[in-house]
Amino acid sequence: MTSPSVPQVAIQPWRALVFYIVLALVVFILVAQLLNLQVFQYEINQAKADDNRTREISVPPSRGIIYDRNGYILARNVASYNVVITPANLPNDLADIQQVYRELSALIGVPVNSGTLEDAKLVSPCVPGPGIAQWVELQDTNAPYSPVKIQCNIGEEKARVIREKAMDWKGVSVEIEPIRDYPTGSLTSDVIGFLGPIPARDEQLYRSQGFLPNRDKVGYSGVEAYFQDILAGKPGTRVVERDVAGQELRNLEPPVPPVSGDNLVLTIDTRLQKAAEAALVGEIDLWNAYYGRVRISSGALIAMNPKTGEILAMVSYPSYENNRFARIIPAYYYNQLAEDPRKPLLNHAVSDEYPPGSVFKLSAATGALNEGIVTLSQIIEAPGQLVLTESFSPNDPGRERPFVDWNEEGFGTIDFLHCIAYSSNVCFYKLGGGYKEEIKQGLGVERLREYARALGYDEKTNVELLGEAKGLIPSPQWKRINRGENWSTGDTYIATVGQGYVLSTPLQVLMSAATIANDGKHIQPTLVREITDSNGKPLSFWRDNDGDLYQQCAGSDLAGKSINGWCDTGYNITNKVIYNICQQPNEDDEKITGWCGTDQNGASIFKPGAWQLSPHQGGHVKWDITKANLIADYQCDGPYCTPTGLKKSVKPEVVAKIKEGMRLAVTDPTGTLYKIFKDFPLAVAGKTGTAEYCDNVAQAQNLCQFGSWPTHSWTTVFAPYDDPEIVVVAFAYNGGEGASVAGPMVRLMMNAYFEFKAIDAAQGVTP
């Protein structure tokens, strides 16, 4: 029997051709893709592979320490112990894991189970809520070889127990984290400030420098913020190899160690700071107890060496406790401070503006005597009230308006020096705005503004604190723009005695008195005595008039040539602008020391001002009103003045006579400071001020009653008279009469300074 034959299928040639073409095309695509991946995209894929197996770890640096002038620590880093668990290192048996959880929970008080995994995703580590199991489960899904914080800032004794049990509690360990500690707390918080997390707006900037959000902190206020770049240091780096689970295997490159931040030595004397706080707060509490209510709500007290500009004490009341911000910024505490109408987060010494009242008369007195408005021998009538005509334009007939003296009975006939000593308002009304035939031509607001600015008003002092206020010395143009009306003759009378639109900070008032005490030399105020490295070696830093800091650096010019010079810390190093110290003439053809450089477009740069940041070596004289032509000259006809285009200085004998008038305030029985300093063992001189005000707080309390407005209290004093080494200003918000409230504060501060000086001298301590 024969088997049936199998029919043969004939394959058409075109089908075979299509098959081979498709097969060749697939092979070609595969080969091309392999070629592309392994040859043309080799570097890209190699980088991706390296990125998958390598990790660059930022190593945090140690933040610099802050000292006072005597070496007392004001800010430091202390160890904080955190309990952490690494999920990958836990025991393999679930029962053993639960045993570890239970024993750990009994020790630290964190529950084993609390909430859900979703709850743990919504909060930061160490925040109460999730249990140990939830924290570990969340971390196990994210990075099992990275530790998760279970509880932060445990006691040292508990940390020691956990370390001892490390063999039994696999995966559990203690992490040491440095946190900021402020031994002086609220005493210096307005000067030192505090740290906080990196703001979202600055995240990329800090990441580029090696700092990490949620780990590193930056300065938020005080010198912690101003000197952030110096104190922070430079993070180190480690490049490690890791497996697919994230476990570190080895270092791929030699580690780059972090560079510790530089240390800051302040001019503050903690002893004087305590004395200043006691004087300020003690007097405020005394007067509030006397009135049976919180009448004086805030204040400030500053002490400075007028020769060097070193700020010896700076107290703002009320203050806050910066140690409460050491780990986190508690929302409830921050909101409590932010909503307090007394503004405890604000440094009232530099960041708040008030009418200065009679302490401002130093500016008017300097201008009136220098411009020849009055002579030393001229006798001035000083009744208790003047009725003056207030007009708003040359053709305005005006209206009569009373201008009263603080002494309702008046002072009778007095000379110029007694105008200062008695602080006669009527006398200064006449000096500022003129009065009939007695003083035909007053100083005028334009010239008043010039002399006020020469003494330090209307501009920031550029002390090393952020948020400094500028103050205000108004002009007719300012009033037209901001108030929509012309300047009046009455505005000039009021501005002359530091009222009306005039505003200043306590530091500006201090600087005006310091300029007079220093025979016309206006010194740069500073909080920094020295900057040292982590080993205590002094470093060379320079400053300019804008408050920018410079240090030596190296880089390249536009042609690529290596050059050495000075870099603006934290800014111009990034922009590759290197400066060198140079001198250029100003508009008066006087040589000004500053910084010369070339920007990236090839344009020349000059920044005026350049001095070494070492005030204990003599300080920096910003200007001398007796030598520099700072005062714009005006030709005045009645209340209206026009500039001549010329400039002038202040005669040295004028400054000497202003000092003499301030001394007379202490020695004359009718002087405003006689009762306070008549028995002081050293010769002192000063000026008091009682400034009327009507702000939103006073309006809310219905205190703005015409004729009996509330008043701020001011007093500024320097000593010794012949060779001043300390100048003090005290301010009390709604304090009332200056000599009664602020005066005793200054007296207490003077007592403390000279007592500490005597103690140091007896012990052979160099100031």
ZITANOR-V749245 format. One record per residue. N is the residue number from 1. OMEGA is omega as a letter, one per 20 degrees, with the letter a starting at -180 (none if undefined). NEAR is the number of other C-alpha atoms within 10 Angstrom. D_LAST is the distance of its C-alpha to the last C-alpha in Angstrom with 1 decimal. Layout:
N/OMEGA/NEAR/D_LAST
N/OMEGA/NEAR/D_LAST
This chain:
1/a/3/130.6
2/r/4/128.4
3/r/5/124.8
4/r/6/124.0
5/r/6/122.2
6/a/6/118.6
7/r/6/118.3
8/a/6/115.9
9/r/6/113.4
10/r/6/113.0
11/a/8/109.4
12/a/8/109.4
13/a/9/107.7
14/r/9/105.4
15/r/10/103.9
16/r/11/103.1
17/r/11/101.5
18/a/11/99.3
19/a/12/98.3
20/r/12/97.3
21/r/12/95.5
22/r/12/93.4
23/r/12/92.8
24/r/12/91.7
25/r/12/89.5
26/r/12/87.7
27/r/12/87.3
28/r/12/85.9
29/r/12/83.4
30/a/12/82.3
31/r/12/81.9
32/r/13/80.2
33/r/14/77.7
34/r/13/77.1
35/a/13/76.6
36/a/12/74.2
37/a/15/72.2
38/a/14/72.1
39/a/12/72.0
40/r/12/71.0
41/a/14/68.5
42/a/13/67.4
43/r/12/63.8
44/a/12/63.5
45/r/14/65.1
46/r/13/63.2
47/r/13/59.9
48/r/12/61.2
49/r/11/62.2
50/r/13/58.9
51/r/13/57.2
52/a/14/59.3
53/a/17/58.5
54/r/21/54.9
55/r/17/51.8
56/a/14/48.3
57/r/14/45.7
58/a/20/42.2
59/a/19/39.6
60/r/22/36.5
61/r/20/33.1
62/a/21/30.1
63/a/26/27.7
64/a/24/24.1
65/r/23/21.4
66/a/23/18.8
67/r/23/15.3
68/a/21/12.5
69/a/21/8.9
70/r/16/8.8
71/r/12/12.3
72/a/17/14.4
73/r/17/17.7
74/r/23/18.8
75/a/27/22.0
76/r/18/24.0
77/r/15/27.6
78/a/13/29.7
79/r/14/33.3
80/a/19/36.0
81/r/21/39.5
82/r/21/42.5
83/a/24/46.1
84/r/21/48.1
85/r/26/51.8
86/a/20/53.3
87/a/24/56.9
88/a/20/58.4
89/r/15/57.2
90/r/18/58.8
91/a/16/62.0
92/a/10/65.3
93/a/8/67.1
94/r/10/66.5
95/r/10/66.9
96/r/15/64.1
97/a/17/61.9
98/r/15/62.6
99/r/12/61.8
100/r/19/58.4
101/a/20/57.8
102/a/17/58.9
103/r/13/56.8
104/r/20/53.7
105/a/17/54.4
106/a/11/54.6
107/a/11/51.2
108/r/17/49.2
109/r/11/51.3
110/a/20/52.3
111/r/18/56.1
112/r/19/58.3
113/r/16/60.1
114/a/17/59.0
115/a/13/60.1
116/r/16/61.5
117/r/16/60.5
118/r/11/60.3
119/a/14/57.8
120/r/22/55.5
121/a/14/55.7
122/a/9/54.3
123/r/12/51.0
124/r/10/48.0
125/r/17/47.7
126/r/18/46.3
127/a/12/47.4
128/r/14/49.7
129/a/17/53.3
130/r/25/55.0
131/a/21/56.0
132/a/23/55.4
133/a/20/58.8
134/r/22/58.2
135/a/25/54.9
136/r/24/56.4
137/r/15/59.6
138/a/18/57.7
139/a/22/55.6
140/r/17/58.7
141/a/9/60.3
142/a/12/57.3
143/a/16/55.7
144/a/21/57.0
145/r/18/54.7
146/a/18/51.5
147/r/21/50.0
148/a/23/49.9
149/r/22/47.3
150/r/24/49.0
151/a/19/46.1
152/r/20/42.4
153/r/17/39.4
154/r/14/41.4
155/a/12/39.9
156/a/12/39.1
157/r/8/42.0
158/r/15/44.5
159/r/20/43.2
160/r/13/43.9
161/a/12/47.4
162/r/20/48.3
163/r/15/47.2
164/a/12/49.4
165/a/13/52.3
166/a/14/51.9
167/a/11/55.1
168/a/13/57.2
169/a/22/55.6
170/a/19/56.3
171/r/19/54.5
172/r/25/51.8
173/r/21/48.3
174/r/22/44.6
175/r/18/42.4
176/a/15/38.7
177/r/14/37.0
178/r/16/33.2
179/a/19/32.1
180/r/21/28.8
181/a/22/27.0
182/a/24/24.3
183/a/14/22.8
184/r/19/21.4
185/a/19/24.7
186/r/20/25.3
187/a/24/21.9
188/a/27/20.6
189/a/25/24.1
190/r/28/24.1
191/a/23/21.1
192/a/25/22.0
193/a/27/25.8
194/r/27/28.4
195/r/25/31.0
196/a/18/34.7
197/r/18/37.8
198/r/22/38.5
199/a/13/40.2
200/a/9/43.8
201/a/8/43.3
202/a/10/40.8
203/a/14/42.7
204/r/15/44.2
205/a/12/40.9
206/r/16/39.1
207/r/13/42.3
208/r/9/42.3
209/r/12/38.9
210/r/19/40.0
211/a/24/38.7
212/r/19/41.3
213/a/16/42.0
214/r/10/42.3
215/a/10/40.0
216/r/17/36.8
217/a/23/34.6
218/a/21/32.5
219/r/21/29.8
220/a/18/31.3
221/r/24/28.4
222/a/22/24.7
223/r/24/22.7
224/r/25/25.2
225/a/22/27.8
226/a/21/25.9
227/a/19/24.8
228/a/22/28.0
229/a/18/29.1
230/a/23/25.8
231/a/26/25.5
232/a/26/29.2
233/a/20/29.9
234/a/22/33.5
235/r/22/36.4
236/a/18/38.6
237/r/18/42.4
238/r/17/45.4
239/a/17/48.9
240/r/19/51.4
241/a/20/55.1
242/r/18/56.5
243/a/11/60.0
244/r/8/61.9
245/r/11/60.3
246/a/18/56.8
247/r/16/56.1
248/a/16/53.8
249/a/12/55.8
250/r/11/53.6
251/r/15/50.9
252/r/13/52.6
253/r/12/49.6
254/a/10/46.6
255/r/14/43.9
256/a/13/40.9
257/r/15/37.8
258/r/17/35.3
259/a/17/31.9
260/r/22/29.0
261/r/22/26.8
262/r/26/23.4
263/a/27/20.2
264/r/29/17.9
265/a/23/14.1
266/r/26/13.5
267/a/24/10.8
268/r/27/12.0
269/a/20/10.3
270/r/22/13.5
271/r/16/13.1
272/r/19/13.0
273/r/22/15.7
274/r/19/17.8
275/r/21/17.5
276/r/31/18.5
277/r/22/21.4
278/a/16/22.5
279/a/22/22.6
280/a/28/24.4
281/r/22/26.8
282/r/13/27.4
283/r/20/28.5
284/r/25/30.6
285/a/16/32.3
286/a/13/32.9
287/r/17/34.7
288/r/16/36.6
289/r/12/37.8
290/a/11/38.9
291/r/11/40.9
292/r/9/42.2
293/r/11/41.5
294/r/14/38.8
295/r/17/38.4
296/a/22/34.8
297/a/18/34.7
298/r/23/31.4
299/r/27/28.2
300/r/27/24.7
301/a/32/21.3
302/r/25/18.4
303/a/30/15.1
304/r/27/13.5
305/a/22/11.4
306/a/29/14.7
307/a/26/13.5
308/a/22/12.4
309/a/28/14.3
310/r/26/11.8
311/a/24/13.4
312/r/26/11.3
313/r/25/14.6
314/a/29/18.2
315/r/30/21.1
316/a/29/24.7
317/i/27/27.5
318/a/21/29.8
319/r/22/28.2
320/a/22/29.8
321/a/20/29.5
322/r/22/28.8
323/r/22/29.7
324/r/16/33.3
325/a/17/33.3
326/a/17/32.4
327/r/18/36.0
328/r/12/37.9
329/a/16/37.6
330/a/12/39.9
331/a/9/42.2
332/a/9/42.7
333/r/13/39.0
334/r/15/38.3
335/r/10/41.3
336/r/11/40.2
337/a/18/36.9
338/a/14/38.6
339/r/11/41.2
340/a/12/39.0
341/r/10/39.3
342/r/19/35.7
343/a/18/34.6
344/r/20/32.0
345/a/21/31.7
346/r/21/30.6
347/a/27/27.0
348/a/30/27.8
349/a/27/24.6
350/a/27/25.7
351/r/19/29.2
352/a/19/31.2
353/a/19/32.6
354/r/23/33.5
355/a/29/34.9
356/r/30/32.1
357/a/29/34.3
358/r/27/33.3
359/r/29/29.7
360/a/29/31.5
361/r/27/33.1
362/r/28/30.3
363/a/28/31.9
364/a/29/35.4
365/r/29/34.3
366/a/22/32.8
367/a/26/35.9
368/a/24/38.4
369/a/22/37.1
370/a/21/36.7
371/a/18/40.2
372/r/12/41.8
373/a/18/42.9
374/r/23/42.0
375/a/14/41.3
376/a/13/39.1
377/a/10/42.2
378/r/11/44.1
379/a/14/45.1
380/r/21/45.2
381/a/15/47.3
382/r/24/45.3
383/a/19/47.9
384/a/18/47.2
385/r/17/48.9
386/r/19/50.2
387/a/11/53.1
388/r/20/52.7
389/r/15/54.9
390/r/19/53.5
391/a/19/55.2
392/r/16/54.8
393/a/14/56.6
394/a/10/58.0
395/a/7/61.4
396/r/10/60.2
397/r/11/61.2
398/r/15/58.5
399/a/11/58.3
400/a/13/56.8
401/r/12/53.7
402/r/12/51.7
403/a/16/47.9
404/r/18/46.4
405/r/21/43.4
406/r/14/41.2
407/a/16/42.5
408/r/10/46.2
409/a/11/47.2
410/a/18/45.4
411/r/21/43.6
412/r/11/46.5
413/a/14/45.8
414/r/17/42.2
415/a/17/40.5
416/a/24/38.0
417/r/22/34.9
418/r/23/36.3
419/r/24/37.1
420/a/30/33.4
421/a/28/32.6
422/a/25/35.5
423/a/28/35.2
424/r/25/38.9
425/a/29/40.4
426/r/26/43.6
427/a/28/41.9
428/r/28/40.1
429/a/27/43.3
430/r/26/44.9
431/a/28/42.2
432/a/31/42.2
433/a/26/45.9
434/r/23/47.6
435/r/18/50.0
436/a/10/53.5
437/a/7/53.7
438/r/14/50.6
439/a/16/48.3
440/a/14/50.7
441/r/21/48.4
442/a/28/45.4
443/a/34/42.4
444/a/28/43.9
445/a/25/42.4
446/r/22/42.2
447/r/25/40.1
448/r/27/38.1
449/r/25/37.3
450/a/21/36.2
451/r/25/33.7
452/r/21/32.3
453/r/18/31.8
454/r/25/30.1
455/r/27/27.5
456/r/23/27.0
457/r/27/29.9
458/r/22/32.6
459/r/16/30.7
460/r/19/28.3
461/a/24/24.7
462/r/20/24.8
463/a/18/21.6
464/r/19/21.8
465/r/24/24.2
466/r/17/28.0
467/r/16/30.3
468/r/22/28.4
469/a/22/30.9
470/a/20/31.9
471/a/22/32.9
472/r/20/35.9
473/a/23/36.8
474/r/21/40.6
475/r/17/43.2
476/r/16/47.0
477/r/13/47.5
478/a/15/45.2
479/r/16/47.2
480/a/12/50.5
481/a/10/49.5
482/r/9/47.8
483/r/10/49.8
484/r/10/53.0
485/a/13/53.3
486/r/16/52.6
487/a/21/49.6
488/r/18/50.6
489/r/23/49.7
490/r/20/48.5
491/r/23/46.0
492/r/28/44.4
493/a/28/44.2
494/a/20/42.6
495/a/28/40.1
496/a/30/38.9
497/r/30/37.5
498/a/28/35.9
499/a/22/38.9
500/a/22/41.8
501/a/15/40.8
502/r/24/37.2
503/r/25/34.7
504/r/27/31.0
505/r/28/28.2
506/r/28/25.4
507/r/30/22.9
508/r/27/25.3
509/r/24/25.4
510/a/28/21.6
511/r/27/21.8
512/r/24/24.6
513/r/30/22.7
514/r/30/19.6
515/r/22/22.1
516/a/25/23.5
517/a/31/20.2
518/r/24/19.3
519/r/19/22.7
520/r/25/24.4
521/r/22/22.0
522/a/27/22.0
523/r/26/19.0
524/r/21/19.5
525/a/26/17.8
526/r/25/16.5
527/a/25/15.6
528/r/24/15.0
529/a/21/12.0
530/r/22/14.2
531/a/23/17.8
532/r/19/18.9
533/a/17/22.4
534/r/18/23.7
535/r/9/22.8
536/r/11/19.1
537/r/12/19.7
538/r/15/17.9
539/a/16/20.6
540/r/14/21.4
541/r/20/22.0
542/a/21/22.9
543/r/18/23.7
544/a/20/26.2
545/r/16/27.1
546/a/12/29.1
547/r/15/26.1
548/r/19/27.7
549/a/23/25.8
550/r/27/27.0
551/a/15/26.9
552/a/17/29.1
553/r/15/32.6
554/r/14/36.1
555/a/16/39.4
556/r/13/42.6
557/a/18/43.7
558/r/13/46.8
559/r/6/49.0
560/r/8/47.6
561/r/8/45.7
562/r/10/42.6
563/r/11/39.5
564/a/14/35.7
565/a/16/33.3
566/a/24/30.9
567/r/28/31.9
568/a/23/31.0
569/r/19/29.9
570/a/16/32.5
571/a/14/34.9
572/r/15/35.9
573/r/16/36.2
574/a/10/39.1
575/r/12/40.6
576/r/18/40.2
577/a/22/38.5
578/a/25/36.2
579/r/25/34.2
580/a/16/32.9
581/r/18/30.6
582/r/17/32.7
583/r/18/33.2
584/r/16/35.9
585/r/10/36.8
586/a/11/36.6
587/r/7/39.3
588/a/10/38.1
589/r/8/38.4
590/a/12/34.6
591/a/12/33.3
592/r/15/31.1
593/a/19/29.2
594/a/20/30.2
595/r/23/32.1
596/r/19/35.7
597/r/20/38.0
598/a/16/41.6
599/a/16/42.7
600/r/11/45.6
601/r/7/48.1
602/a/10/47.1
603/r/8/45.5
604/r/10/42.5
605/r/13/39.2
606/r/17/36.4
607/a/20/33.4
608/r/18/31.2
609/r/21/27.5
610/r/22/25.6
611/a/20/22.0
612/a/16/19.7
613/a/22/17.8
614/a/20/14.3
615/a/22/12.6
616/r/16/9.3
617/r/10/11.9
618/r/12/12.9
619/a/22/14.6
620/r/22/18.4
621/a/16/20.6
622/r/14/23.6
623/r/18/25.6
624/a/20/25.7
625/r/24/28.4
626/a/18/29.2
627/a/14/30.1
628/r/16/31.2
629/a/18/34.6
630/a/20/33.8
631/r/21/36.1
632/a/17/39.7
633/r/20/42.2
634/r/20/45.0
635/a/12/48.3
636/r/17/48.9
637/a/12/52.2
638/a/16/51.8
639/a/21/49.9
640/a/15/50.6
641/r/16/48.5
642/a/11/49.1
643/r/13/46.7
644/a/11/47.4
645/r/9/45.7
646/r/11/43.4
647/a/14/39.6
648/r/15/37.4
649/r/18/33.9
650/a/23/32.5
651/a/16/32.9
652/a/14/29.7
653/r/13/31.3
654/r/22/31.9
655/a/24/28.2
656/a/17/27.7
657/r/18/30.5
658/r/23/29.2
659/r/26/26.0
660/r/18/28.3
661/r/26/30.3
662/r/33/27.2
663/r/25/26.3
664/r/26/30.0
665/r/30/29.8
666/a/27/27.7
667/a/21/29.6
668/a/16/33.2
669/r/14/34.9
670/a/15/36.2
671/a/22/33.0
672/a/27/31.9
673/a/30/28.6
674/a/19/30.0
675/a/18/30.8
676/a/15/27.4
677/a/21/25.1
678/a/16/27.6
679/a/11/26.1
680/a/13/22.4
681/r/10/20.8
682/r/13/19.1
683/r/18/21.0
684/r/24/20.7
685/a/28/23.0
686/a/30/24.2
687/r/33/27.2
688/r/33/29.1
689/r/29/31.5
690/a/31/34.5
691/r/28/35.9
692/r/23/39.5
693/r/22/40.1
694/r/17/43.0
695/a/11/42.2
696/r/10/44.2
697/r/12/42.7
698/r/15/43.7
699/r/12/47.1
700/r/10/47.8
701/r/8/47.2
702/a/11/49.3
703/a/15/46.5
704/r/18/47.1
705/a/11/49.4
706/a/7/49.8
707/r/8/48.5
708/r/9/46.4
709/r/16/44.2
710/a/21/41.2
711/r/21/37.8
712/a/25/34.2
713/a/29/31.5
714/r/36/28.6
715/r/34/25.9
716/a/31/23.0
717/r/29/20.9
718/a/33/18.1
719/i/21/16.4
720/a/16/16.3
721/a/19/19.6
722/a/13/19.5
723/a/12/16.0
724/r/19/15.0
725/r/17/11.4
726/r/24/12.7
727/a/30/16.2
728/r/32/18.0
729/r/32/21.4
730/r/33/23.7
731/r/33/27.1
732/a/28/29.9
733/a/24/33.0
734/a/22/36.1
735/a/26/33.9
736/a/22/36.0
737/a/22/34.9
738/a/28/31.3
739/a/23/30.4
740/a/19/31.9
741/a/25/30.4
742/a/32/27.3
743/r/28/26.3
744/r/21/25.6
745/a/29/23.5
746/r/30/21.1
747/r/19/21.3
748/r/16/20.3
749/r/28/17.3
750/r/24/16.2
751/a/14/16.9
752/a/18/14.8
753/a/19/11.6
754/r/15/12.0
755/r/12/13.2
756/r/13/10.2
757/r/15/8.0
758/r/13/10.8
759/r/11/11.0
760/a/13/7.7
761/r/12/8.6
762/a/9/12.0
763/r/9/11.2
764/a/9/9.4
765/r/11/6.3
766/a/8/3.8
767/none/9/0.0
